[in-house]
Amino acid sequence: MNVAVLGAGGTIARAIVRDLAESEEVEDLLLLDLDGSRAAAVAAQHGGPRARAAAVDARDGLAAAIGGCGVLVNAASYRINLVAMEAALEAGCDYLDLGGLYWMTARQLALHERFQRAGRLAVLGMGSSPGKTNVMAARAVRELALGGDRVAELRVAAAGRDPEPTDLLRAPYALRTLLDELEMKPVVLDGGEPRELSPCAPGGLVRFPEPIGEVATIHTLHSELQTFGSSFDVQRASFRLSLPPALLARLEGLRGAAEAQIAAAQAAAAPPSPSAISGHVVEAVGASSGRTVRVTAMTRPIATGAWAAGSSRRPRPQPRSSGCSPAPGSAASASIPRSAA
């Protein structure tokens, strides 16, 4: 299989490239980025002998660049998701991305019939959140069903922490996307219908596995809320995010900034350190019993040196704190804010 990765120079893409480079199914790995030198650096560090890099503007010439590829992995900004999907259709390849930040996801889903007619597959939101959280929600809903109950509410929460000190801005993923999440109005499901909240509306305290623990959250816009209603027939759902207070304060200073200022801040930002961790919690509340099924996942660093650049083999996965545990009643400190009415 020949695979193209768009946005190959980004924070998340390098991990994707490393995985693909070690897959026996991948014969050729084409790394594409607006900045060709960044793509080349990722190819050299993580891509192995089957990787090659090229500069491409997704809005001009992407379909020609990915001709002959079986899959386009879009790890670039969600803002170009539609453009990338159109290029995949033109080139005749399958497509997947990391998420569409709610509104973009709705526009992407409208391409379903075109991909179906073309005999091509498009999988949206294959990142950590959305992606892993969708699978966690499916597990929680299944656990309720095994007990004879159906889901009435789904609560998703994500948190990231990076313990290594730095004076630089250090965002867990693309700065522009993170700012959009903070600036746009969050959407929750309430009575089966979408309802907007104020940007950064308080989400209450959420208990994550250690070492994150119980932390404050805010409501942010996320793609899970675009699909949970139809996927799980759920009436209420929310997404909440926890960021370190120092990072949140720096992001507040960039809200409403000009694109040039944001681009400069991104260029000067420090990448996540090898010690960075992330946690996710999904809670499903039963409609009849009020029982809460809680699914948690922690992504922890791989042992130093076990997966360093240039190593030839993938290490065994490190143990992670994950599980699915039922609890009576509601285990969360906060739910979706009720409307004033």
QUIURMO-V227213 format. One record per helix or strand. SS is the DSSP state (~ for helix, > for strand). FROM is the first residue (numbers start at 1). LEN is the number of residues. If there is no record, write none. Layout:
ss: <SS & SS>
from: <FROM & FROM>
len: <LEN & LEN>
This chain:
ss: <> & ~ & > & ~ & > & > & > & ~ & > & ~ & > & ~ & ~ & > & > & > & ~ & > & ~ & > & > & > & > & ~ & > & ~ & ~ & > & > & >>
from: <2 & 13 & 28 & 36 & 51 & 57 & 60 & 62 & 71 & 78 & 94 & 103 & 112 & 122 & 127 & 131 & 132 & 151 & 175 & 187 & 193 & 202 & 214 & 224 & 236 & 245 & 259 & 277 & 292 & 322>
len: <5 & 9 & 6 & 12 & 5 & 1 & 1 & 4 & 4 & 14 & 4 & 7 & 7 & 2 & 1 & 1 & 15 & 11 & 9 & 4 & 4 & 6 & 6 & 9 & 7 & 8 & 10 & 10 & 8 & 6>
